[in-house]
Amino acid sequence: MRPRRLLLFTGAAATLAQSLQDVLTAQSAVLSTLNAWLASQSLVFQILTNVQGVTLLAPSNNALSQLYSTPLATQLASDPNLLTAFLSYHVLDGVYMMSDFTNAPVASMPTFLNMAGYSNVSGGQVVESRAQNGAVTFLTGNNAQSNVQTYDFNFVGGTLHIIDTVLTIPGSLTDTLIAGGLTAAVGALRRAGVETPLNTASDVTVFVPSNDAFNAIGSLVNGMTLEQLTAVLNYHVVQGKVLYSQLIAAGTQLTAEGASLNFRIQNGGLFVNSARVVASDILVGNGVVHVVDGVLNPANTTATPNPSAATQEPAFNGASSATGGVPFTSAVISTTTVASPAGPTATPTASAGPGSPAPVAVDAASGRKAAVGAAMLLCGAVVLANW
């Protein structure tokens, strides 16, 4: 008698467990490019076949075709470390069925990307999911979006979902802010000399004021001493905790400046002191960014919002808009960047100012992730043109 094969359940339906190769072959209409590449790279395929408890986010044929026309394809072909990071970022640590995503409107899932230079987040870099009306979108670096097309293709090591765009590795804080047009914040970090320490610190949550927010207090901020500016900037940083939006509830968090931030959830919005969060969960190599519509004031920690107002009053008394353009932006060129390592920005900066957040050593990867990453690295010399 032939032994019974393990049954895996998707909802109420049960199917015989398949190998990863079985799944790839059955979905060859949309995964033939990925399947052909894996067939030519036996070690990568062996790793993915043998690892247990994972979710593969598999780029479709069209997704990989789009990749070929970007500079990233050339970078992946020439940089084995980047290729390893790229592959690792498409493997979630855990088995996540489609229902796990649709039951949580906002969620973050850890990946196997835990390489120095590409992730400075304890436990590994994450992807963010957004579920709406039964559809699921993954948000990655620079808020790039990848939509789930078809899903829950179970194999003996986990499950596979097909996505329409490759995932983007989160870049450095500086690159991400510039790509998002948050140039005033970058200029302020550079003037205070805290850009590099903040880029290299691990596990940070940064509440970044918009350019309009800096402009609203331009009459004051341009005249701040370096010590005053550094204190204001450090008041926007929670270090040692990566607070994705689903982890933030009403309460307080201690900042790198030493004073606490107060969180409120009112009228469906999230407020930090009196500032409204206008964009959340922007992933960076060493944590997460939330954009706020006001500059936070460590000397006014009791500032409260008016949730019904479209804009909030500045937390700095007597402040008014700048007259010579948005503060700190003159030396920062706004560009759109592609995925880049999570290490420090290449832009020269002054030495760290007083009270700047000190770099923290990244936690060691788990043994399972380290073993998989090391094995993938052996395959990193592959040329993507063979896909």
C-alpha positions as a Markdown table, in Angstrom:
| # | Residue | x | y | z |
|---|---|---|---|---|
| 1 | Met | 0.0 | 0.0 | 0.0 |
| 2 | Arg | 1.3 | 3.4 | -0.9 |
| 3 | Pro | 1.7 | 5.7 | 2.1 |
| 4 | Arg | -0.8 | 8.5 | 2.5 |
| 5 | Arg | 0.6 | 11.9 | 1.6 |
| 6 | Leu | 0.3 | 14.9 | 3.9 |
| 7 | Leu | -2.9 | 16.9 | 3.4 |
| 8 | Leu | -2.8 | 20.7 | 3.4 |
| 9 | Phe | -5.9 | 22.7 | 3.8 |
| 10 | Thr | -6.9 | 25.9 | 2.0 |
| 11 | Gly | -10.2 | 27.0 | 3.4 |
| 12 | Ala | -12.5 | 24.0 | 3.3 |
| 13 | Ala | -10.7 | 22.3 | 0.4 |
| 14 | Ala | -8.0 | 19.8 | 0.9 |
| 15 | Thr | -5.3 | 19.0 | -1.7 |
| 16 | Leu | -2.4 | 16.6 | -1.7 |
| 17 | Ala | 0.8 | 18.2 | -0.8 |
| 18 | Gln | 2.9 | 19.1 | -3.8 |
| 19 | Ser | 6.6 | 19.8 | -4.2 |
| 20 | Leu | 7.7 | 23.4 | -5.1 |
| 21 | Gln | 8.5 | 22.0 | -8.6 |
| 22 | Asp | 5.0 | 20.7 | -8.9 |
| 23 | Val | 3.5 | 24.1 | -8.2 |
| 24 | Leu | 5.9 | 25.9 | -10.5 |
| 25 | Thr | 5.1 | 23.5 | -13.3 |
| 26 | Ala | 1.3 | 23.7 | -12.8 |
| 27 | Gln | 1.5 | 27.5 | -12.9 |
| 28 | Ser | 3.9 | 27.7 | -15.9 |
| 29 | Ala | 1.5 | 30.0 | -17.8 |
| 30 | Val | 2.5 | 32.8 | -15.4 |
| 31 | Leu | 5.6 | 31.5 | -13.8 |
| 32 | Ser | 7.6 | 30.0 | -16.7 |
| 33 | Thr | 10.3 | 32.7 | -16.5 |
| 34 | Leu | 10.9 | 32.1 | -12.8 |
| 35 | Asn | 10.7 | 28.4 | -13.3 |
| 36 | Ala | 13.3 | 28.4 | -16.1 |
| 37 | Trp | 15.7 | 30.5 | -14.0 |
| 38 | Leu | 15.3 | 28.2 | -11.0 |
| 39 | Ala | 15.9 | 25.2 | -13.2 |
| 40 | Ser | 19.2 | 26.6 | -14.3 |
| 41 | Gln | 20.2 | 27.4 | -10.7 |
| 42 | Ser | 20.1 | 24.1 | -8.9 |
| 43 | Leu | 21.5 | 25.4 | -5.6 |
| 44 | Val | 18.9 | 28.2 | -5.3 |
| 45 | Phe | 16.2 | 25.7 | -6.2 |
| 46 | Gln | 17.4 | 23.2 | -3.7 |
| 47 | Ile | 17.4 | 25.8 | -0.9 |
| 48 | Leu | 13.9 | 26.9 | -1.6 |
| 49 | Thr | 12.7 | 23.4 | -1.9 |
| 50 | Asn | 14.1 | 22.3 | 1.4 |
| 51 | Val | 13.4 | 25.3 | 3.6 |
| 52 | Gln | 10.3 | 24.8 | 5.8 |
| 53 | Gly | 7.6 | 27.2 | 7.0 |
| 54 | Val | 7.9 | 29.9 | 4.4 |
| 55 | Thr | 5.8 | 31.9 | 2.0 |
| 56 | Leu | 7.2 | 32.6 | -1.4 |
| 57 | Leu | 6.1 | 35.8 | -3.2 |
| 58 | Ala | 6.7 | 34.7 | -6.8 |
| 59 | Pro | 7.1 | 37.4 | -9.5 |
| 60 | Ser | 5.0 | 36.7 | -12.6 |
| 61 | Asn | 6.4 | 36.5 | -16.1 |
| 62 | Asn | 5.3 | 40.1 | -16.6 |
| 63 | Ala | 6.9 | 41.2 | -13.3 |
| 64 | Leu | 10.2 | 39.9 | -14.4 |
| 65 | Ser | 9.9 | 41.3 | -17.9 |
| 66 | Gln | 9.4 | 44.7 | -16.3 |
| 67 | Leu | 12.5 | 44.2 | -14.2 |
| 68 | Tyr | 14.7 | 43.7 | -17.2 |
| 69 | Ser | 14.2 | 47.3 | -18.4 |
| 70 | Thr | 15.4 | 48.8 | -15.1 |
| 71 | Pro | 18.9 | 49.6 | -13.8 |
| 72 | Leu | 18.2 | 47.1 | -11.0 |
| 73 | Ala | 18.5 | 44.2 | -13.4 |
| 74 | Thr | 22.1 | 45.2 | -14.2 |
| 75 | Gln | 22.9 | 45.7 | -10.5 |
| 76 | Leu | 21.5 | 42.3 | -9.6 |
| 77 | Ala | 23.6 | 40.7 | -12.4 |
| 78 | Ser | 26.8 | 42.2 | -11.2 |
| 79 | Asp | 26.4 | 42.2 | -7.4 |
| 80 | Pro | 26.0 | 38.8 | -5.7 |
| 81 | Asn | 25.2 | 40.4 | -2.3 |
| 82 | Leu | 22.4 | 42.4 | -3.8 |
| 83 | Leu | 21.0 | 39.4 | -5.6 |
| 84 | Thr | 21.1 | 37.4 | -2.4 |
| 85 | Ala | 19.2 | 40.2 | -0.6 |
| 86 | Phe | 16.7 | 40.4 | -3.5 |
| 87 | Leu | 15.9 | 36.7 | -3.3 |
| 88 | Ser | 15.7 | 36.7 | 0.5 |
| 89 | Tyr | 13.3 | 39.6 | 0.5 |
| 90 | His | 10.8 | 37.5 | -1.6 |
| 91 | Val | 10.7 | 34.8 | 1.1 |
| 92 | Leu | 8.5 | 35.5 | 4.1 |
| 93 | Asp | 9.4 | 33.8 | 7.4 |
| 94 | Gly | 6.2 | 32.0 | 8.1 |
| 95 | Val | 3.3 | 30.5 | 6.3 |
| 96 | Tyr | 0.8 | 33.2 | 5.4 |
| 97 | Met | -2.4 | 32.2 | 3.5 |
| 98 | Met | -4.5 | 34.7 | 1.7 |
| 99 | Ser | -7.0 | 34.7 | 4.5 |
| 100 | Asp | -4.2 | 35.8 | 6.9 |
| 101 | Phe | -3.8 | 39.0 | 4.9 |
| 102 | Thr | -7.5 | 39.7 | 4.2 |
| 103 | Asn | -8.3 | 39.3 | 7.9 |
| 104 | Ala | -5.8 | 42.1 | 8.8 |
| 105 | Pro | -6.3 | 45.3 | 6.9 |
| 106 | Val | -2.7 | 46.4 | 7.7 |
| 107 | Ala | 0.1 | 44.0 | 8.7 |
| 108 | Ser | 3.9 | 43.5 | 8.5 |
| 109 | Met | 5.6 | 40.2 | 7.9 |
| 110 | Pro | 9.2 | 39.4 | 8.5 |
| 111 | Thr | 11.3 | 38.1 | 5.5 |
| 112 | Phe | 14.6 | 36.2 | 5.2 |
| 113 | Leu | 16.4 | 39.5 | 4.4 |
| 114 | Asn | 18.7 | 40.0 | 7.4 |
| 115 | Met | 22.0 | 40.9 | 5.7 |
| 116 | Ala | 24.2 | 43.6 | 6.9 |
| 117 | Gly | 24.1 | 46.5 | 4.5 |
| 118 | Tyr | 20.5 | 45.7 | 3.4 |
| 119 | Ser | 18.7 | 45.4 | 6.7 |
| 120 | Asn | 19.4 | 46.9 | 10.1 |
| 121 | Val | 16.2 | 45.7 | 11.7 |
| 122 | Ser | 16.2 | 43.1 | 14.4 |
| 123 | Gly | 14.7 | 39.9 | 13.1 |
| 124 | Gly | 15.0 | 40.9 | 9.5 |
| 125 | Gln | 13.4 | 43.3 | 7.1 |
| 126 | Val | 9.6 | 43.2 | 6.6 |
| 127 | Val | 7.0 | 43.7 | 3.9 |
| 128 | Glu | 3.8 | 45.5 | 4.6 |
| 129 | Ser | 0.5 | 44.2 | 3.4 |
| 130 | Arg | -2.7 | 46.2 | 2.8 |
| 131 | Ala | -6.0 | 44.3 | 2.3 |
| 132 | Gln | -9.1 | 45.9 | 0.9 |
| 133 | Asn | -12.2 | 44.3 | -0.7 |
| 134 | Gly | -10.6 | 40.9 | -0.8 |
| 135 | Ala | -7.5 | 42.2 | -2.7 |
| 136 | Val | -4.0 | 42.3 | -1.1 |
| 137 | Thr | -1.2 | 44.7 | -2.0 |
| 138 | Phe | 2.4 | 44.5 | -0.6 |
| 139 | Leu | 4.2 | 47.7 | 0.1 |
| 140 | Thr | 8.0 | 47.7 | 0.1 |
| 141 | Gly | 10.8 | 50.2 | -0.4 |
| 142 | Asn | 9.8 | 53.7 | -1.6 |
| 143 | Asn | 6.2 | 52.5 | -1.1 |
| 144 | Ala | 6.5 | 50.3 | -4.2 |
| 145 | Gln | 3.3 | 48.3 | -4.7 |
| 146 | Ser | 3.0 | 44.6 | -5.6 |
| 147 | Asn | -0.4 | 43.1 | -6.0 |
| 148 | Val | -1.3 | 39.5 | -5.3 |
| 149 | Gln | -2.7 | 37.9 | -8.5 |
| 150 | Thr | -3.3 | 34.3 | -7.5 |
| 151 | Tyr | -2.6 | 32.7 | -4.2 |
| 152 | Asp | -2.4 | 29.7 | -1.8 |
| 153 | Phe | -0.4 | 27.3 | -3.9 |
| 154 | Asn | 0.7 | 25.0 | -1.2 |
| 155 | Phe | 3.8 | 22.9 | -1.3 |
| 156 | Val | 5.6 | 20.8 | 1.3 |
| 157 | Gly | 7.6 | 23.7 | 2.7 |
| 158 | Gly | 4.9 | 26.3 | 2.8 |
| 159 | Thr | 2.8 | 28.3 | 0.3 |
| 160 | Leu | 3.3 | 30.5 | -2.7 |
| 161 | His | 1.5 | 33.6 | -4.0 |
| 162 | Ile | 2.0 | 35.1 | -7.4 |
| 163 | Ile | 2.7 | 38.9 | -7.5 |
| 164 | Asp | 2.6 | 41.3 | -10.4 |
| 165 | Thr | 5.7 | 43.4 | -9.6 |
| 166 | Val | 9.0 | 42.4 | -7.9 |
| 167 | Leu | 9.5 | 43.7 | -4.4 |
| 168 | Thr | 11.8 | 46.7 | -3.8 |
| 169 | Ile | 14.3 | 46.4 | -1.0 |
| 170 | Pro | 14.0 | 49.3 | 1.4 |
| 171 | Gly | 16.8 | 51.8 | 1.0 |
| 172 | Ser | 18.5 | 54.1 | 3.4 |
| 173 | Leu | 16.6 | 56.7 | 5.3 |
| 174 | Thr | 18.2 | 59.5 | 3.3 |
| 175 | Asp | 17.5 | 57.9 | -0.1 |
| 176 | Thr | 13.9 | 57.2 | 0.9 |
| 177 | Leu | 13.2 | 60.7 | 2.1 |
| 178 | Ile | 14.7 | 62.3 | -1.0 |
| 179 | Ala | 12.7 | 59.9 | -3.2 |
| 180 | Gly | 9.6 | 60.9 | -1.3 |
| 181 | Gly | 10.2 | 64.6 | -1.7 |
| 182 | Leu | 10.9 | 65.1 | 2.0 |
| 183 | Thr | 13.9 | 67.3 | 1.3 |
| 184 | Ala | 13.5 | 69.7 | 4.2 |
| 185 | Ala | 14.0 | 66.8 | 6.7 |
| 186 | Val | 17.1 | 65.7 | 4.8 |
| 187 | Gly | 18.5 | 69.2 | 4.8 |
| 188 | Ala | 17.8 | 69.6 | 8.5 |
| 189 | Leu | 19.5 | 66.3 | 9.4 |
| 190 | Arg | 22.6 | 67.5 | 7.4 |
| 191 | Arg | 22.7 | 70.9 | 9.0 |
| 192 | Ala | 22.6 | 69.3 | 12.5 |
| 193 | Gly | 25.1 | 66.7 | 11.6 |
| 194 | Val | 22.9 | 63.7 | 12.6 |
| 195 | Glu | 22.2 | 62.2 | 9.1 |
| 196 | Thr | 24.9 | 59.5 | 9.3 |
| 197 | Pro | 24.2 | 58.4 | 12.9 |
| 198 | Leu | 20.5 | 58.1 | 12.1 |
| 199 | Asn | 21.1 | 56.2 | 8.9 |
| 200 | Thr | 23.3 | 53.7 | 10.7 |
| 201 | Ala | 21.3 | 53.2 | 13.9 |
| 202 | Ser | 19.3 | 50.1 | 14.1 |
| 203 | Asp | 15.6 | 49.7 | 14.8 |
| 204 | Val | 14.4 | 53.3 | 14.4 |
| 205 | Thr | 11.0 | 54.8 | 14.0 |
| 206 | Val | 11.1 | 58.3 | 12.6 |
| 207 | Phe | 8.2 | 60.8 | 12.4 |
| 208 | Val | 9.3 | 63.0 | 9.5 |
| 209 | Pro | 7.7 | 66.4 | 9.0 |
| 210 | Ser | 6.6 | 67.3 | 5.5 |
| 211 | Asn | 8.2 | 70.2 | 3.6 |
| 212 | Asp | 5.0 | 72.2 | 4.3 |
| 213 | Ala | 5.4 | 71.5 | 8.0 |
| 214 | Phe | 9.0 | 72.8 | 8.0 |
| 215 | Asn | 7.9 | 75.8 | 6.0 |
| 216 | Ala | 5.1 | 76.6 | 8.5 |
| 217 | Ile | 7.7 | 77.4 | 11.1 |
| 218 | Gly | 10.3 | 78.8 | 8.8 |
| 219 | Ser | 10.6 | 82.0 | 10.7 |
| 220 | Leu | 11.9 | 80.2 | 13.7 |
| 221 | Val | 13.6 | 77.1 | 12.4 |
| 222 | Asn | 16.2 | 79.0 | 10.3 |
| 223 | Gly | 17.4 | 80.8 | 13.3 |
| 224 | Met | 17.9 | 77.7 | 15.6 |
| 225 | Thr | 21.3 | 76.9 | 16.9 |
| 226 | Leu | 22.7 | 73.5 | 16.0 |
| 227 | Glu | 22.0 | 72.3 | 19.5 |
| 228 | Gln | 18.4 | 73.5 | 19.3 |
| 229 | Leu | 17.9 | 71.9 | 15.9 |
| 230 | Thr | 19.4 | 68.6 | 17.0 |
| 231 | Ala | 17.1 | 68.5 | 20.0 |
| 232 | Val | 14.0 | 69.1 | 17.7 |
| 233 | Leu | 15.1 | 66.4 | 15.3 |
| 234 | Asn | 15.9 | 63.8 | 18.0 |
| 235 | Tyr | 12.4 | 64.4 | 19.3 |
| 236 | His | 11.1 | 62.8 | 16.1 |
| 237 | Val | 13.0 | 59.6 | 16.6 |
| 238 | Val | 12.1 | 56.5 | 18.7 |
| 239 | Gln | 15.2 | 54.3 | 18.8 |
| 240 | Gly | 15.2 | 50.6 | 19.6 |
| 241 | Lys | 11.6 | 50.1 | 18.4 |
| 242 | Val | 10.2 | 49.7 | 14.9 |
| 243 | Leu | 6.7 | 50.9 | 15.4 |
| 244 | Tyr | 4.6 | 49.9 | 12.3 |
| 245 | Ser | 1.2 | 51.6 | 12.3 |
| 246 | Gln | -0.6 | 48.5 | 13.6 |
| 247 | Leu | 1.6 | 48.6 | 16.7 |
| 248 | Ile | 0.9 | 52.2 | 17.6 |
| 249 | Ala | -2.0 | 52.7 | 20.0 |
| 250 | Ala | -2.9 | 55.6 | 22.2 |
| 251 | Gly | -0.1 | 56.1 | 24.7 |
| 252 | Thr | 3.4 | 57.4 | 24.8 |
| 253 | Gln | 6.9 | 56.6 | 23.5 |
| 254 | Leu | 10.2 | 57.9 | 24.7 |
| 255 | Thr | 12.3 | 59.6 | 22.0 |
| 256 | Ala | 16.0 | 60.0 | 21.4 |
| 257 | Glu | 15.8 | 63.5 | 22.7 |
| 258 | Gly | 14.6 | 62.3 | 26.1 |
| 259 | Ala | 11.0 | 63.6 | 26.1 |
| 260 | Ser | 8.0 | 61.5 | 25.2 |
| 261 | Leu | 5.6 | 61.6 | 22.3 |
| 262 | Asn | 1.9 | 61.3 | 22.9 |
| 263 | Phe | -0.2 | 59.2 | 20.5 |
| 264 | Arg | -3.9 | 59.7 | 19.9 |
| 265 | Ile | -6.3 | 57.9 | 17.6 |
| 266 | Gln | -9.2 | 60.3 | 16.9 |
| 267 | Asn | -11.8 | 60.6 | 14.1 |
| 268 | Gly | -10.1 | 57.7 | 12.3 |
| 269 | Gly | -6.7 | 59.5 | 12.3 |
| 270 | Leu | -3.4 | 58.9 | 14.1 |
| 271 | Phe | -1.9 | 62.0 | 15.8 |
| 272 | Val | 1.5 | 62.4 | 17.3 |
| 273 | Asn | 1.2 | 65.3 | 19.9 |
| 274 | Ser | -0.8 | 67.7 | 17.7 |
| 275 | Ala | 0.5 | 66.6 | 14.3 |
| 276 | Arg | -1.5 | 64.3 | 12.1 |
| 277 | Val | 0.2 | 61.2 | 10.4 |
| 278 | Val | -0.4 | 61.8 | 6.7 |
| 279 | Ala | 1.6 | 58.8 | 5.4 |
| 280 | Ser | 2.5 | 55.7 | 7.4 |
| 281 | Asp | 4.7 | 52.6 | 7.2 |
| 282 | Ile | 7.3 | 53.8 | 4.8 |
| 283 | Leu | 9.9 | 51.1 | 5.1 |
| 284 | Val | 13.6 | 52.0 | 5.3 |
| 285 | Gly | 16.6 | 49.8 | 5.8 |
| 286 | Asn | 16.8 | 50.4 | 9.5 |
| 287 | Gly | 13.2 | 50.8 | 10.5 |
| 288 | Val | 10.1 | 52.7 | 9.5 |
| 289 | Val | 9.0 | 56.3 | 8.7 |
| 290 | His | 5.7 | 58.0 | 9.3 |
| 291 | Val | 5.2 | 61.4 | 7.7 |
| 292 | Val | 3.5 | 64.1 | 9.9 |
| 293 | Asp | 2.0 | 67.4 | 9.0 |
| 294 | Gly | 3.7 | 69.4 | 11.7 |
| 295 | Val | 7.2 | 69.7 | 13.3 |
| 296 | Leu | 7.1 | 68.3 | 16.8 |
| 297 | Asn | 8.3 | 70.5 | 19.6 |
| 298 | Pro | 10.1 | 68.9 | 22.6 |
| 299 | Ala | 9.3 | 72.1 | 24.6 |
| 300 | Asn | 5.6 | 71.6 | 23.9 |
| 301 | Thr | 4.9 | 68.0 | 24.6 |
| 302 | Thr | 1.3 | 68.7 | 25.7 |
| 303 | Ala | 0.2 | 70.0 | 22.3 |
| 304 | Thr | -3.1 | 68.4 | 21.3 |
| 305 | Pro | -4.8 | 68.1 | 17.9 |
| 306 | Asn | -8.0 | 69.4 | 16.6 |
| 307 | Pro | -9.1 | 66.2 | 14.7 |
| 308 | Ser | -11.8 | 68.0 | 12.7 |
| 309 | Ala | -9.3 | 70.6 | 11.3 |
| 310 | Ala | -7.8 | 70.0 | 7.9 |
| 311 | Thr | -4.4 | 71.3 | 9.1 |
| 312 | Gln | -3.0 | 71.7 | 12.6 |
| 313 | Glu | -1.6 | 74.8 | 14.2 |
| 314 | Pro | 2.2 | 74.7 | 14.6 |
| 315 | Ala | 3.5 | 73.5 | 17.9 |
| 316 | Phe | 5.9 | 76.4 | 18.1 |
| 317 | Asn | 4.3 | 79.6 | 19.4 |
| 318 | Gly | 4.8 | 82.7 | 17.2 |
| 319 | Ala | 6.1 | 80.8 | 14.2 |
| 320 | Ser | 5.2 | 81.8 | 10.6 |
| 321 | Ser | 6.0 | 80.7 | 7.1 |
| 322 | Ala | 9.5 | 81.2 | 5.7 |
| 323 | Thr | 9.9 | 83.9 | 3.1 |
| 324 | Gly | 12.9 | 82.6 | 1.2 |
| 325 | Gly | 11.6 | 79.1 | 0.3 |
| 326 | Val | 11.3 | 75.9 | 2.2 |
| 327 | Pro | 14.0 | 75.7 | 5.0 |
| 328 | Phe | 17.0 | 73.4 | 4.5 |
| 329 | Thr | 16.1 | 72.4 | 0.9 |
| 330 | Ser | 18.5 | 74.5 | -1.1 |
| 331 | Ala | 21.3 | 71.9 | -1.0 |
| 332 | Val | 19.1 | 68.8 | -1.4 |
| 333 | Ile | 18.2 | 67.6 | -4.9 |
| 334 | Ser | 15.0 | 65.7 | -5.0 |
| 335 | Thr | 15.3 | 62.5 | -7.1 |
| 336 | Thr | 13.6 | 59.2 | -7.4 |
| 337 | Thr | 15.9 | 56.4 | -6.4 |
| 338 | Val | 15.8 | 52.6 | -6.9 |
| 339 | Ala | 16.6 | 50.0 | -4.2 |
| 340 | Ser | 19.8 | 50.6 | -2.5 |
| 341 | Pro | 21.7 | 49.1 | 0.5 |
| 342 | Ala | 20.5 | 50.1 | 3.9 |
| 343 | Gly | 23.9 | 51.4 | 5.0 |
| 344 | Pro | 24.9 | 55.0 | 5.6 |
| 345 | Thr | 24.3 | 57.5 | 2.8 |
| 346 | Ala | 27.3 | 58.4 | 0.7 |
| 347 | Thr | 26.6 | 62.1 | 1.2 |
| 348 | Pro | 29.3 | 63.7 | 3.4 |
| 349 | Thr | 28.0 | 65.1 | 6.6 |
| 350 | Ala | 29.3 | 67.0 | 9.6 |
| 351 | Ser | 30.1 | 65.3 | 12.8 |
| 352 | Ala | 27.2 | 64.3 | 15.0 |
| 353 | Gly | 25.7 | 67.1 | 17.0 |
| 354 | Pro | 24.9 | 67.0 | 20.7 |
| 355 | Gly | 22.3 | 64.5 | 21.7 |
| 356 | Ser | 22.4 | 62.7 | 18.4 |
| 357 | Pro | 21.2 | 59.1 | 18.4 |
| 358 | Ala | 24.1 | 56.7 | 18.7 |
| 359 | Pro | 24.4 | 53.7 | 16.4 |
| 360 | Val | 23.2 | 50.4 | 17.8 |
| 361 | Ala | 24.6 | 47.1 | 16.7 |
| 362 | Val | 22.2 | 45.0 | 14.7 |
| 363 | Asp | 20.9 | 41.8 | 16.3 |
| 364 | Ala | 22.3 | 38.6 | 14.9 |
| 365 | Ala | 20.1 | 36.7 | 12.5 |
| 366 | Ser | 18.5 | 33.5 | 13.6 |
| 367 | Gly | 20.4 | 30.3 | 12.7 |
| 368 | Arg | 17.8 | 29.3 | 10.1 |
| 369 | Lys | 17.9 | 32.6 | 8.3 |
| 370 | Ala | 21.7 | 32.8 | 8.5 |
| 371 | Ala | 22.0 | 29.3 | 7.0 |
| 372 | Val | 19.6 | 30.1 | 4.1 |
| 373 | Gly | 21.2 | 33.4 | 3.5 |
| 374 | Ala | 24.7 | 31.9 | 3.4 |
| 375 | Ala | 23.6 | 29.2 | 1.0 |
| 376 | Met | 21.9 | 31.8 | -1.3 |
| 377 | Leu | 25.0 | 33.9 | -1.3 |
| 378 | Leu | 26.9 | 31.0 | -3.0 |
| 379 | Cys | 24.5 | 31.4 | -5.9 |
| 380 | Gly | 24.9 | 35.2 | -6.1 |
| 381 | Ala | 27.1 | 35.2 | -9.1 |
| 382 | Val | 24.2 | 34.2 | -11.4 |
| 383 | Val | 23.5 | 36.5 | -14.3 |
| 384 | Leu | 19.8 | 37.4 | -14.5 |
| 385 | Ala | 20.0 | 37.4 | -18.3 |
| 386 | Asn | 19.7 | 33.6 | -18.0 |
| 387 | Trp | 16.2 | 33.9 | -16.7 |
